[in-house]
Amino acid sequence: MGCRLLSVLFAAHLLLLACSDEGGSGAAGPRAPAPSPTKEGAPNVLVAYHSRTGNTKKLAAAVAEGVGRVPGVTVAVRRVSEITREDLDGADGLVLGSPTYYGNIPGKMKTVIDDWSWKMKVDFTNKVGGAFATGGEKTGGEEHVILSLLLFMMNNRMILVGPLHETQTTQFGAMGAAAVTGRHDPGLSGDELEDARKLGERVASITKRLLS
């Protein structure tokens, strides 16, 4: 009885193998796994900014210079009001820059970036993100604006990074790049521009690493 049961089970196993051999070639065996999808073309970082006086635009240009330090990564710089769905879909990394109005994001910029999610239905999942801000005073709220931009990215499932700053012994990170332009003598210092370049460089570096 036991031998007969084993024979039946063995025959059933052979039948299953025959049925799993598509096309009846008789060469039953494990199938090769489907290739993993890969992104065509170079990684792309989009630097999107809002600017009224031009200082945030200058900082955005410095971020783009930093992206250019990473070989093989392309960069586009756009005002948030000019950005299309295609720009956002094609970006692997996104850096948002904003001036500080009364300690907060300007209403026009807030409306635009909210519409990216609510109206355009852009999927930001796993895009790399960073943020920068300008303000007229040292206590003008630049850090709050940066955090607000990063919270937008976090709620849209993005991967957040900040610039790396080097000392003689170590590297340490920061949440973003901020610049104080001053009300009576507007301008950006060399250190502030370099912080923006470091932000762009790190966003580009992490974006390239994730896509490699």
BELJO-V436917 format. One line per field, one symbol per residue. phi: phi as a letter, one per 20 degrees, with the letter a starting at -180 (. if undefined). burial: + if it has 16 or more other C-alpha atoms within 10 Angstrom, else -. A space follows every 50 residues. Layout:
phi->???
burial->???
This chain:
phi->.ffffffffffffffffffeefnmfndfrfeffffffceenfgcddddbd bdeoffffffffgfffgffefndeccdbfgfdfdffgffeeeccddcbfd dlmbfggffgfffffgefeflfeegmfecbbbbcbecfdeogffffffff fgfffdmedeccfddddfdbdcebfadccdenfecfrdffffffffffff ffgfffffffef
burial->------------------------------------------++++++++ +---++++++++++++++++--+++-++++--+----+--++++++++++ +--+++--++-++--+-------+-+++++++++++---++++-++++++ -+++-+++++++++----------+++++++-----++---+++++++++ ++++++++----
